[in-house]
Amino acid sequence: MKRTNRELFFKSLKYFAYTVLLMFMAPTVIYQAFKNQTHPWYWPVLILGLLLAIAAIIMGFYSLKIIMKSFFGDE
């Protein structure tokens, strides 16, 4: 019987924590950008928010990949 790789499992939990942080930060930054559309920093803040949203999606898939590897191995 194969056992779970605990080191990889805790690493995936750490990445899930980063994912949750990004999932809350990205909409907040995008909201702040849309709230201040007349401000000269509108476009840089909006682009930053969109990059954070993309990073949240990528981190979510990466952390799922690591957790699957910790449960089922490298096969």
Distance bins in CASP14 RR format, pairs under 12 A and 6 or more apart:
PFRMAT RR
TARGET T0000
AUTHOR 0000-0000-0000
RMODE 2
METHOD distances of the structure
MODEL  1
2 70 0 0 0 0 0 1 0 0 0 0 0
2 71 0 0 0 0 1 0 0 0 0 0 0
2 72 1 0 0 1 0 0 0 0 0 0 0
2 73 1 0 0 1 0 0 0 0 0 0 0
2 74 0 0 0 0 0 1 0 0 0 0 0
2 75 0 0 0 0 1 0 0 0 0 0 0
3 9 0 0 0 0 0 1 0 0 0 0 0
3 70 0 0 0 0 0 1 0 0 0 0 0
3 71 0 0 0 0 1 0 0 0 0 0 0
3 72 0 0 0 0 0 1 0 0 0 0 0
3 73 0 0 0 0 0 1 0 0 0 0 0
4 10 0 0 0 0 0 1 0 0 0 0 0
4 12 0 0 0 0 0 1 0 0 0 0 0
4 67 0 0 0 0 1 0 0 0 0 0 0
4 68 0 0 0 0 0 1 0 0 0 0 0
4 69 0 0 0 0 0 1 0 0 0 0 0
4 70 1 0 1 0 0 0 0 0 0 0 0
4 71 1 0 1 0 0 0 0 0 0 0 0
4 72 0 0 0 0 1 0 0 0 0 0 0
4 73 0 0 0 0 1 0 0 0 0 0 0
5 11 0 0 0 0 1 0 0 0 0 0 0
5 12 0 0 0 0 1 0 0 0 0 0 0
5 66 0 0 0 0 1 0 0 0 0 0 0
5 67 0 0 0 0 0 1 0 0 0 0 0
5 68 0 0 0 0 0 1 0 0 0 0 0
5 69 1 0 0 1 0 0 0 0 0 0 0
5 70 1 0 1 0 0 0 0 0 0 0 0
5 71 0 0 0 0 1 0 0 0 0 0 0
5 72 0 0 0 0 1 0 0 0 0 0 0
5 73 1 0 0 1 0 0 0 0 0 0 0
5 74 0 0 0 0 1 0 0 0 0 0 0
6 12 0 0 0 0 0 1 0 0 0 0 0
6 13 0 0 0 0 0 1 0 0 0 0 0
6 67 0 0 0 0 0 1 0 0 0 0 0
6 70 1 0 0 1 0 0 0 0 0 0 0
6 71 0 0 0 0 0 1 0 0 0 0 0
7 13 0 0 0 0 0 1 0 0 0 0 0
7 14 0 0 0 0 0 1 0 0 0 0 0
7 66 0 0 0 0 0 1 0 0 0 0 0
7 69 0 0 0 0 0 1 0 0 0 0 0
7 70 1 0 0 1 0 0 0 0 0 0 0
8 14 0 0 0 0 0 1 0 0 0 0 0
8 15 0 0 0 0 0 1 0 0 0 0 0
8 63 0 0 0 0 0 1 0 0 0 0 0
8 65 0 0 0 0 0 1 0 0 0 0 0
8 66 1 0 1 0 0 0 0 0 0 0 0
8 67 1 0 0 1 0 0 0 0 0 0 0
8 68 0 0 0 0 1 0 0 0 0 0 0
8 69 1 0 1 0 0 0 0 0 0 0 0
8 70 1 1 0 0 0 0 0 0 0 0 0
8 71 0 0 0 0 1 0 0 0 0 0 0
8 72 0 0 0 0 0 1 0 0 0 0 0
8 73 0 0 0 0 1 0 0 0 0 0 0
8 74 0 0 0 0 0 1 0 0 0 0 0
9 15 0 0 0 0 0 1 0 0 0 0 0
9 16 0 0 0 0 0 1 0 0 0 0 0
9 63 0 0 0 0 0 1 0 0 0 0 0
9 66 0 0 0 0 1 0 0 0 0 0 0
9 67 1 0 0 1 0 0 0 0 0 0 0
9 68 0 0 0 0 0 1 0 0 0 0 0
9 69 0 0 0 0 1 0 0 0 0 0 0
9 70 1 0 1 0 0 0 0 0 0 0 0
9 71 1 0 0 1 0 0 0 0 0 0 0
9 72 0 0 0 0 0 1 0 0 0 0 0
9 73 0 0 0 0 0 1 0 0 0 0 0
10 16 0 0 0 0 0 1 0 0 0 0 0
10 17 0 0 0 0 0 1 0 0 0 0 0
10 63 0 0 0 0 0 1 0 0 0 0 0
10 66 0 0 0 0 0 1 0 0 0 0 0
10 67 0 0 0 0 0 1 0 0 0 0 0
10 70 0 0 0 0 1 0 0 0 0 0 0
11 17 0 0 0 0 0 1 0 0 0 0 0
11 18 0 0 0 0 0 1 0 0 0 0 0
11 62 0 0 0 0 0 1 0 0 0 0 0
11 63 0 0 0 0 1 0 0 0 0 0 0
11 65 0 0 0 0 0 1 0 0 0 0 0
11 66 1 0 1 0 0 0 0 0 0 0 0
11 67 0 0 0 0 1 0 0 0 0 0 0
11 69 0 0 0 0 1 0 0 0 0 0 0
11 70 1 0 0 1 0 0 0 0 0 0 0
12 18 0 0 0 0 0 1 0 0 0 0 0
12 19 0 0 0 0 0 1 0 0 0 0 0
12 59 0 0 0 0 0 1 0 0 0 0 0
12 60 0 0 0 0 1 0 0 0 0 0 0
12 61 0 0 0 0 0 1 0 0 0 0 0
12 62 0 0 0 0 1 0 0 0 0 0 0
12 63 1 0 1 0 0 0 0 0 0 0 0
12 64 1 0 0 1 0 0 0 0 0 0 0
12 65 0 0 0 0 1 0 0 0 0 0 0
12 66 1 0 1 0 0 0 0 0 0 0 0
12 67 1 1 0 0 0 0 0 0 0 0 0
12 68 0 0 0 0 1 0 0 0 0 0 0
12 69 0 0 0 0 1 0 0 0 0 0 0
12 70 1 0 0 1 0 0 0 0 0 0 0
12 71 0 0 0 0 1 0 0 0 0 0 0
13 19 0 0 0 0 0 1 0 0 0 0 0
13 20 0 0 0 0 0 1 0 0 0 0 0
13 63 0 0 0 0 1 0 0 0 0 0 0
13 64 0 0 0 0 0 1 0 0 0 0 0
13 66 0 0 0 0 1 0 0 0 0 0 0
13 67 0 0 0 0 1 0 0 0 0 0 0
13 70 0 0 0 0 1 0 0 0 0 0 0
14 20 0 0 0 0 0 1 0 0 0 0 0
14 21 0 0 0 0 0 1 0 0 0 0 0
14 59 0 0 0 0 0 1 0 0 0 0 0
14 62 0 0 0 0 0 1 0 0 0 0 0
14 63 0 0 0 0 1 0 0 0 0 0 0
14 66 0 0 0 0 1 0 0 0 0 0 0
14 67 0 0 0 0 0 1 0 0 0 0 0
14 70 0 0 0 0 0 1 0 0 0 0 0
15 21 0 0 0 0 0 1 0 0 0 0 0
15 22 0 0 0 0 0 1 0 0 0 0 0
15 55 0 0 0 0 0 1 0 0 0 0 0
15 56 0 0 0 0 0 1 0 0 0 0 0
15 58 0 0 0 0 0 1 0 0 0 0 0
15 59 1 0 0 1 0 0 0 0 0 0 0
15 60 1 0 0 1 0 0 0 0 0 0 0
15 61 0 0 0 0 0 1 0 0 0 0 0
15 62 1 0 0 1 0 0 0 0 0 0 0
15 63 1 1 0 0 0 0 0 0 0 0 0
15 64 0 0 0 0 1 0 0 0 0 0 0
15 65 0 0 0 0 1 0 0 0 0 0 0
15 66 1 0 0 1 0 0 0 0 0 0 0
15 67 0 0 0 0 1 0 0 0 0 0 0
15 69 0 0 0 0 0 1 0 0 0 0 0
15 70 0 0 0 0 0 1 0 0 0 0 0
16 22 0 0 0 0 0 1 0 0 0 0 0
16 23 0 0 0 0 0 1 0 0 0 0 0
16 56 0 0 0 0 0 1 0 0 0 0 0
16 59 0 0 0 0 1 0 0 0 0 0 0
16 60 1 0 0 1 0 0 0 0 0 0 0
16 61 0 0 0 0 0 1 0 0 0 0 0
16 62 0 0 0 0 1 0 0 0 0 0 0
16 63 1 0 1 0 0 0 0 0 0 0 0
16 64 0 0 0 0 1 0 0 0 0 0 0
16 65 0 0 0 0 0 1 0 0 0 0 0
16 66 0 0 0 0 1 0 0 0 0 0 0
16 67 1 0 0 1 0 0 0 0 0 0 0
16 70 0 0 0 0 0 1 0 0 0 0 0
17 23 0 0 0 0 0 1 0 0 0 0 0
17 24 0 0 0 0 0 1 0 0 0 0 0
17 59 0 0 0 0 1 0 0 0 0 0 0
17 60 0 0 0 0 0 1 0 0 0 0 0
17 63 0 0 0 0 1 0 0 0 0 0 0
18 24 0 0 0 0 0 1 0 0 0 0 0
18 25 0 0 0 0 0 1 0 0 0 0 0
18 52 0 0 0 0 0 1 0 0 0 0 0
18 55 0 0 0 0 1 0 0 0 0 0 0
18 56 0 0 0 0 1 0 0 0 0 0 0
18 58 0 0 0 0 0 1 0 0 0 0 0
18 59 1 0 1 0 0 0 0 0 0 0 0
18 60 0 0 0 0 1 0 0 0 0 0 0
18 62 0 0 0 0 1 0 0 0 0 0 0
18 63 1 0 0 1 0 0 0 0 0 0 0
18 66 0 0 0 0 0 1 0 0 0 0 0
19 25 0 0 0 0 0 1 0 0 0 0 0
19 26 0 0 0 0 0 1 0 0 0 0 0
19 52 0 0 0 0 0 1 0 0 0 0 0
19 53 0 0 0 0 0 1 0 0 0 0 0
19 55 0 0 0 0 1 0 0 0 0 0 0
19 56 1 0 1 0 0 0 0 0 0 0 0
19 57 0 0 0 0 1 0 0 0 0 0 0
19 58 0 0 0 0 1 0 0 0 0 0 0
19 59 1 0 1 0 0 0 0 0 0 0 0
19 60 1 0 1 0 0 0 0 0 0 0 0
19 61 0 0 0 0 1 0 0 0 0 0 0
19 62 0 0 0 0 1 0 0 0 0 0 0
19 63 1 0 1 0 0 0 0 0 0 0 0
19 64 0 0 0 0 1 0 0 0 0 0 0
19 66 0 0 0 0 0 1 0 0 0 0 0
19 67 0 0 0 0 0 1 0 0 0 0 0
20 26 0 0 0 0 0 1 0 0 0 0 0
20 56 0 0 0 0 1 0 0 0 0 0 0
20 59 0 0 0 0 1 0 0 0 0 0 0
20 60 0 0 0 0 1 0 0 0 0 0 0
20 63 0 0 0 0 1 0 0 0 0 0 0
21 28 0 0 0 0 0 1 0 0 0 0 0
21 52 0 0 0 0 1 0 0 0 0 0 0
21 55 0 0 0 0 0 1 0 0 0 0 0
21 56 0 0 0 0 1 0 0 0 0 0 0
21 59 0 0 0 0 1 0 0 0 0 0 0
21 60 0 0 0 0 0 1 0 0 0 0 0
21 63 0 0 0 0 0 1 0 0 0 0 0
22 28 0 0 0 0 0 1 0 0 0 0 0
22 29 0 0 0 0 0 1 0 0 0 0 0
22 48 0 0 0 0 0 1 0 0 0 0 0
22 49 0 0 0 0 1 0 0 0 0 0 0
22 51 0 0 0 0 0 1 0 0 0 0 0
22 52 1 0 1 0 0 0 0 0 0 0 0
22 53 1 0 0 1 0 0 0 0 0 0 0
22 54 0 0 0 0 1 0 0 0 0 0 0
22 55 1 0 1 0 0 0 0 0 0 0 0
22 56 1 1 0 0 0 0 0 0 0 0 0
22 57 0 0 0 0 1 0 0 0 0 0 0
22 58 0 0 0 0 1 0 0 0 0 0 0
22 59 1 0 0 1 0 0 0 0 0 0 0
22 60 0 0 0 0 1 0 0 0 0 0 0
22 62 0 0 0 0 0 1 0 0 0 0 0
22 63 0 0 0 0 0 1 0 0 0 0 0
23 29 0 0 0 0 0 1 0 0 0 0 0
23 30 0 0 0 0 0 1 0 0 0 0 0
23 49 0 0 0 0 0 1 0 0 0 0 0
23 52 0 0 0 0 1 0 0 0 0 0 0
23 53 0 0 0 0 1 0 0 0 0 0 0
23 54 0 0 0 0 0 1 0 0 0 0 0
23 55 0 0 0 0 1 0 0 0 0 0 0
23 56 1 0 1 0 0 0 0 0 0 0 0
23 57 0 0 0 0 1 0 0 0 0 0 0
23 58 0 0 0 0 0 1 0 0 0 0 0
23 59 0 0 0 0 1 0 0 0 0 0 0
23 60 0 0 0 0 1 0 0 0 0 0 0
23 63 0 0 0 0 0 1 0 0 0 0 0
24 30 0 0 0 0 0 1 0 0 0 0 0
24 31 0 0 0 0 0 1 0 0 0 0 0
24 49 0 0 0 0 0 1 0 0 0 0 0
24 52 0 0 0 0 1 0 0 0 0 0 0
24 53 0 0 0 0 0 1 0 0 0 0 0
24 56 0 0 0 0 1 0 0 0 0 0 0
25 31 0 0 0 0 0 1 0 0 0 0 0
25 32 0 0 0 0 0 1 0 0 0 0 0
25 48 0 0 0 0 1 0 0 0 0 0 0
25 49 1 0 0 1 0 0 0 0 0 0 0
25 51 0 0 0 0 0 1 0 0 0 0 0
25 52 1 0 1 0 0 0 0 0 0 0 0
25 53 0 0 0 0 1 0 0 0 0 0 0
25 55 0 0 0 0 1 0 0 0 0 0 0
25 56 1 0 0 1 0 0 0 0 0 0 0
25 59 0 0 0 0 0 1 0 0 0 0 0
26 32 0 0 0 0 0 1 0 0 0 0 0
26 33 0 0 0 0 0 1 0 0 0 0 0
26 45 0 0 0 0 0 1 0 0 0 0 0
26 46 0 0 0 0 0 1 0 0 0 0 0
26 47 0 0 0 0 0 1 0 0 0 0 0
26 48 0 0 0 0 1 0 0 0 0 0 0
26 49 1 0 1 0 0 0 0 0 0 0 0
26 50 1 0 0 1 0 0 0 0 0 0 0
26 51 0 0 0 0 1 0 0 0 0 0 0
26 52 1 1 0 0 0 0 0 0 0 0 0
26 53 1 1 0 0 0 0 0 0 0 0 0
26 54 0 0 0 0 1 0 0 0 0 0 0
26 55 1 0 0 1 0 0 0 0 0 0 0
26 56 1 0 1 0 0 0 0 0 0 0 0
26 57 0 0 0 0 1 0 0 0 0 0 0
26 58 0 0 0 0 0 1 0 0 0 0 0
26 59 0 0 0 0 0 1 0 0 0 0 0
27 33 0 0 0 0 0 1 0 0 0 0 0
27 34 0 0 0 0 0 1 0 0 0 0 0
27 49 0 0 0 0 1 0 0 0 0 0 0
27 50 0 0 0 0 0 1 0 0 0 0 0
27 52 0 0 0 0 1 0 0 0 0 0 0
27 53 1 0 0 1 0 0 0 0 0 0 0
27 56 0 0 0 0 1 0 0 0 0 0 0
28 34 0 0 0 0 0 1 0 0 0 0 0
28 35 0 0 0 0 0 1 0 0 0 0 0
28 45 0 0 0 0 0 1 0 0 0 0 0
28 48 0 0 0 0 0 1 0 0 0 0 0
28 49 0 0 0 0 1 0 0 0 0 0 0
28 52 0 0 0 0 1 0 0 0 0 0 0
28 53 0 0 0 0 0 1 0 0 0 0 0
28 56 0 0 0 0 0 1 0 0 0 0 0
29 35 0 0 0 0 0 1 0 0 0 0 0
29 36 0 0 0 0 0 1 0 0 0 0 0
29 41 0 0 0 0 0 1 0 0 0 0 0
29 42 0 0 0 0 0 1 0 0 0 0 0
29 44 0 0 0 0 0 1 0 0 0 0 0
29 45 1 0 0 1 0 0 0 0 0 0 0
29 46 0 0 0 0 1 0 0 0 0 0 0
29 47 0 0 0 0 1 0 0 0 0 0 0
29 48 1 0 1 0 0 0 0 0 0 0 0
29 49 1 0 1 0 0 0 0 0 0 0 0
29 50 0 0 0 0 1 0 0 0 0 0 0
29 51 0 0 0 0 1 0 0 0 0 0 0
29 52 1 0 1 0 0 0 0 0 0 0 0
29 53 0 0 0 0 1 0 0 0 0 0 0
29 55 0 0 0 0 0 1 0 0 0 0 0
29 56 0 0 0 0 0 1 0 0 0 0 0
30 36 0 0 0 0 0 1 0 0 0 0 0
30 37 0 0 0 0 0 1 0 0 0 0 0
30 42 0 0 0 0 0 1 0 0 0 0 0
30 45 0 0 0 0 1 0 0 0 0 0 0
30 46 1 0 0 1 0 0 0 0 0 0 0
30 47 0 0 0 0 0 1 0 0 0 0 0
30 48 0 0 0 0 1 0 0 0 0 0 0
30 49 1 0 1 0 0 0 0 0 0 0 0
30 50 1 0 0 1 0 0 0 0 0 0 0
30 51 0 0 0 0 0 1 0 0 0 0 0
30 52 0 0 0 0 1 0 0 0 0 0 0
30 53 1 0 0 1 0 0 0 0 0 0 0
30 54 0 0 0 0 0 1 0 0 0 0 0
30 56 0 0 0 0 0 1 0 0 0 0 0
31 37 0 0 0 0 0 1 0 0 0 0 0
31 45 0 0 0 0 0 1 0 0 0 0 0
31 46 0 0 0 0 0 1 0 0 0 0 0
31 49 0 0 0 0 1 0 0 0 0 0 0
31 52 0 0 0 0 0 1 0 0 0 0 0
31 53 0 0 0 0 0 1 0 0 0 0 0
32 39 0 0 0 0 1 0 0 0 0 0 0
32 41 0 0 0 0 1 0 0 0 0 0 0
32 42 0 0 0 0 1 0 0 0 0 0 0
32 44 0 0 0 0 0 1 0 0 0 0 0
32 45 1 0 0 1 0 0 0 0 0 0 0
32 46 0 0 0 0 1 0 0 0 0 0 0
32 48 0 0 0 0 1 0 0 0 0 0 0
32 49 0 0 0 0 1 0 0 0 0 0 0
32 52 0 0 0 0 0 1 0 0 0 0 0
33 39 0 0 0 0 1 0 0 0 0 0 0
33 40 0 0 0 0 0 1 0 0 0 0 0
33 41 0 0 0 0 1 0 0 0 0 0 0
33 42 1 0 1 0 0 0 0 0 0 0 0
33 43 0 0 0 0 1 0 0 0 0 0 0
33 44 0 0 0 0 1 0 0 0 0 0 0
33 45 1 0 1 0 0 0 0 0 0 0 0
33 46 1 1 0 0 0 0 0 0 0 0 0
33 47 0 0 0 0 1 0 0 0 0 0 0
33 48 1 0 0 1 0 0 0 0 0 0 0
33 49 1 0 0 1 0 0 0 0 0 0 0
33 50 0 0 0 0 1 0 0 0 0 0 0
33 51 0 0 0 0 0 1 0 0 0 0 0
33 52 0 0 0 0 0 1 0 0 0 0 0
33 53 0 0 0 0 0 1 0 0 0 0 0
34 42 0 0 0 0 1 0 0 0 0 0 0
34 43 0 0 0 0 0 1 0 0 0 0 0
34 45 0 0 0 0 1 0 0 0 0 0 0
34 46 1 0 0 1 0 0 0 0 0 0 0
34 49 0 0 0 0 0 1 0 0 0 0 0
34 50 0 0 0 0 0 1 0 0 0 0 0
35 41 0 0 0 0 0 1 0 0 0 0 0
35 42 0 0 0 0 1 0 0 0 0 0 0
35 45 0 0 0 0 1 0 0 0 0 0 0
35 46 0 0 0 0 0 1 0 0 0 0 0
36 42 1 0 0 1 0 0 0 0 0 0 0
36 43 0 0 0 0 0 1 0 0 0 0 0
36 44 0 0 0 0 0 1 0 0 0 0 0
36 45 1 0 0 1 0 0 0 0 0 0 0
36 46 0 0 0 0 1 0 0 0 0 0 0
37 43 0 0 0 0 1 0 0 0 0 0 0
37 45 0 0 0 0 0 1 0 0 0 0 0
37 46 0 0 0 0 1 0 0 0 0 0 0
39 45 0 0 0 0 1 0 0 0 0 0 0
39 46 0 0 0 0 0 1 0 0 0 0 0
41 47 0 0 0 0 0 1 0 0 0 0 0
41 48 0 0 0 0 1 0 0 0 0 0 0
42 48 0 0 0 0 0 1 0 0 0 0 0
42 49 0 0 0 0 0 1 0 0 0 0 0
43 49 0 0 0 0 0 1 0 0 0 0 0
43 50 0 0 0 0 0 1 0 0 0 0 0
44 50 0 0 0 0 0 1 0 0 0 0 0
44 51 0 0 0 0 0 1 0 0 0 0 0
45 51 0 0 0 0 0 1 0 0 0 0 0
45 52 0 0 0 0 0 1 0 0 0 0 0
46 52 0 0 0 0 0 1 0 0 0 0 0
46 53 0 0 0 0 0 1 0 0 0 0 0
47 53 0 0 0 0 0 1 0 0 0 0 0
47 54 0 0 0 0 0 1 0 0 0 0 0
48 54 0 0 0 0 0 1 0 0 0 0 0
48 55 0 0 0 0 0 1 0 0 0 0 0
49 55 0 0 0 0 1 0 0 0 0 0 0
49 56 0 0 0 0 1 0 0 0 0 0 0
50 56 0 0 0 0 0 1 0 0 0 0 0
50 57 0 0 0 0 0 1 0 0 0 0 0
51 57 0 0 0 0 0 1 0 0 0 0 0
51 58 0 0 0 0 0 1 0 0 0 0 0
52 58 0 0 0 0 0 1 0 0 0 0 0
52 59 0 0 0 0 0 1 0 0 0 0 0
53 59 0 0 0 0 0 1 0 0 0 0 0
53 60 0 0 0 0 0 1 0 0 0 0 0
54 60 0 0 0 0 0 1 0 0 0 0 0
54 61 0 0 0 0 0 1 0 0 0 0 0
55 61 0 0 0 0 0 1 0 0 0 0 0
55 62 0 0 0 0 0 1 0 0 0 0 0
56 62 0 0 0 0 0 1 0 0 0 0 0
56 63 0 0 0 0 0 1 0 0 0 0 0
57 63 0 0 0 0 0 1 0 0 0 0 0
57 64 0 0 0 0 0 1 0 0 0 0 0
58 64 0 0 0 0 0 1 0 0 0 0 0
58 65 0 0 0 0 0 1 0 0 0 0 0
59 65 0 0 0 0 0 1 0 0 0 0 0
59 66 0 0 0 0 0 1 0 0 0 0 0
60 66 0 0 0 0 1 0 0 0 0 0 0
60 67 0 0 0 0 1 0 0 0 0 0 0
60 68 0 0 0 0 0 1 0 0 0 0 0
61 67 0 0 0 0 0 1 0 0 0 0 0
61 68 0 0 0 0 0 1 0 0 0 0 0
62 68 0 0 0 0 0 1 0 0 0 0 0
62 69 0 0 0 0 0 1 0 0 0 0 0
63 69 0 0 0 0 0 1 0 0 0 0 0
63 70 0 0 0 0 0 1 0 0 0 0 0
64 70 0 0 0 0 0 1 0 0 0 0 0
64 71 0 0 0 0 0 1 0 0 0 0 0
65 71 0 0 0 0 0 1 0 0 0 0 0
65 72 0 0 0 0 0 1 0 0 0 0 0
65 73 0 0 0 0 0 1 0 0 0 0 0
65 74 0 0 0 0 0 1 0 0 0 0 0
66 72 0 0 0 0 0 1 0 0 0 0 0
66 73 0 0 0 0 0 1 0 0 0 0 0
66 74 0 0 0 0 0 1 0 0 0 0 0
67 73 0 0 0 0 0 1 0 0 0 0 0
68 74 0 0 0 0 0 1 0 0 0 0 0
68 75 0 0 0 0 0 1 0 0 0 0 0
69 75 0 0 0 0 1 0 0 0 0 0 0
END
